[in-house]
Every structure is written in structure tokens, then in C-alpha cells.
Amino acid sequence: NTLFRFWSVNLRNHFNRSMYGEFKSLALEDSKEGDNYGLQCLFRYYSYGLEKEFRMNVFVDFQELVLERYLQSKDLYGVEKLRAFVTYYKGDIPSMKHEVQEILNEYPTLDCFKKK
């Protein structure tokens, strides 16, 4: 868990393609075994890291993973992190995949994720 937390924070300031690839790969692998902590760290990296420095290839990965997790299990963690990114990012956000935009339209604000 410490390594996932490290990657989530470190990659925001010191992006390294191979480190990112390993982070993503291991987070997905752990998730298949039922441990989602790595994916949660990866989603936090996507949200905060892209806000700090936008990278189109990482943004595409973010969208694909949000869509995959949502379609598989209605997992909202990634949707919430993507909504946060879209809400707080100061730059222009490129158009998103249609399916991802449809999911975000179901959750138009961050308040939608608050526990009732």
C-alpha cells in the first residue's frame, strides 16, 4: 500500500512513463484479486496529477478505466474523481469519450457523491 501511495503523490511532480506503467499495471492486477486500494490511488493520481500537469495519454487512460469500472460493477470512485477533475481543472478539457460523458451527466456535481 505504501508503494501505491508513493506513486500517487510522486508521479504528480516527477512523471516517469515506466513508473506510471508499473503503477497502473500493479493496481489493475491487485484489483483483479479484490484489493482496490491501488486503483483508488491511481484514480487520485489521475485527478490531482492531471490537474497539476495535463497529459492527454494519461487522460485517455483515466477515461477508459472509469468507463471499465463503471460498466463492470457500477463503481463510482473513478467517476467521482473524474467529476472532481472536470470541476477543478483550470485549463480546457478536451472532449471526452461519449460513453464517459454520459456517465458524468448522471452525476453533474460532486454533491451527487455525498452519502445520504
N, C-alpha and C positions, 0 to 999 in steps of 0.2 A: 504493500500500500504506500509505503514511503516513496518508492520509485515513481509511482503514478503521480503522487502529489508533487514531487520534484519536477517531473517532466511538464506537468500542467503549468507550473509557475515559470520554470527556467526557459521553456520554449517561447514564452511571450517576449522575452528580452534578447534571447540568443537562439534564433531559429536555426535548426540544423535538419536538413531533409532526411537524413538517415535516422536520426534520433526520433523525429516525428513518425517516420515509418514504423520503427520498432514500437513506439508508444501505441500507435493505432493498432498494430498487429497483436500485441500482447493484451490490450484492452478488449479487443474483439474475441480473442482466444479465451480469456478469463470469463467473459460474458457467456460464452457457449457452455461453460462449466457452472453457470449460475451465479458467478460473482460479478456484480455490476459496478463495483467501486471504480475500476479502471475506466469504464465508459463514462461514468459521472465526471471523473477528472478530465477525460478527453472532451466532453461537452463543455466543461468550464473553460478549458483551453480555447476551444473554438470561439466561444462567446467573448471572453476577455482578450484573447490573443488577437483575434481579428479586429477587435475594436482598437487595439493598440497599433497593429500594422496589418492592413488588409492584404491577403494573398488569395488570388482567385482560385487556385487549385485546392487550397485548404477550405475555402468557402464551398466549393463543389462537394468535397468530402463531407462537410458539415451537413449540407442538404441531403445527400444520399443516405447518411447514417440516420438522420432524423426521420426520413421517409421510411427506411427499412424498419427501424424500431417501432414506429407508429403503426405500420401495416402489420407487423408480426404480432404485436402484443398491446397496441394502444398505449405504449409507453410515452408519457408526456414530459419526461425530464428533458429530453433533447428539444422538444417543441418549445418548452418554457425558455430554454437557453437561447434558442434561435429568436424567439419573440423578444427577449431581453436585448440581444444584439441589434435587431432591427429597430428597437425602440431607442437605444442609446448611441448607436453609431452616428458619428457626425458627418461622415462622407456620403457619397452617393452609393447606394446599394444596387449592384447590377440586377437585372431581372432574375427572378428565381424560377426554378422548375415549377411548372404549372401545378403539379400534384402537391408540392410543398406549400405553395402559395394558398391552395385550397385549404390545407390543414391549418395554416396560420389564420386564415379568415374565420375559422371556427373559434379561434382564441385571439380576439382582436386587441386585448390588453393584458398586461401582467396580472391584473386583478383576477383574471379568469383562473389563475393557478392557485389562488389562496384557498386554504382549507376552510370549509364552511362548517 
